[in-house]
Amino acid sequence: MTRVSGVEPKSERKGLAMYEFFQTLGSWAVLAFVLSSMLNVGLTQKPTKLWRHLKINRSFLWRMLLLNFVVIPSIMIAIVQLVDLDPVYQTGLLIFGLCAGATFLIRLADISHADLALAAAVLLVLTVGNIIVLPVMLPIILEGATVDVWLVTQNLLTQMILPLAVGMLLNQFVERFAETIQPWVGRISNISLYVLIIAIVIGYLPALADFQVWKAIMVGTYVLLLSLFLGWAMGDGHGHLKDVGSLGTAQRGVAPAMIVAQGNFDDPGVLMIITLVNLAGVVALIIAAKIFSRDNAVQLIEPVPLNPARRAKV
């Protein structure tokens, strides 16, 4: 059959429309995941309990800040410079390496039978750290890229800190209401995460034929595994600190990374590589969490935080 120049076959147009649909769906799923996951964490925590951990484990939290915002980004920068990658994938990896404080840490801590209240305290500190560090460091690390500092700050405050604070206040002052809605918010967070992963994989399926994508995934996964070891060392010999330190460092801040990628970069490859590296990391960290719990039966991803009150250590 002769193809008329400049006219795409109907099947090809349908294929492009399908990819565009899933790319758009993925963009909306990012927002739903960030808002629901941060609200979900807030609904499982009380400010008073977190404050006690902030006082008791002050030195550990300072080590976590240093490791997550200085050491790990420096390692990512060094490795990205050594490996030949497309600039768009370099950008995604650098953003992913700089961002810390993933809400999935709560679920990982639950799987590993770690201290959930301590994990929430680490998450809170790292989330606040993103607000301070990202607007300053992104323009420096992403040399040549245009980063809207105010937009980054505004999005982090409205999409992460605000829902987290609302959830914590509800749990503190209207606990029964918070307990009622928390499972539903958790389910929304789960569903949006699954939709996000599926939409990104399908929407950018043609890009997976590019070896550069797989090379970037391997680089990102290597840094995550190295982060797991370094975070373990931050525990200073204490079992509950080692578990939370390793999982809290290796699970990078996918929510702030997605906010930065979606708000500042037109190339969808930045968001794609962040999502794919995070997916590879989640699988590896679930296995690690099961090993920490001395239960090697690996379960399906179920990132619904349970109420941490039942196992919190103070």
PyMOL commands that set and color helices and strands:
alter all, ss='L'
color gray80, all
select helices_A, chain A and resi 10-43+47-56+58-82+87-98+105-111+116-141+149-173+175-203+205-209+211-233+239-250+254-264+268-292+308-310
alter helices_A, ss='H'
color red, helices_A
deselect
rebuild
show_as cartoon
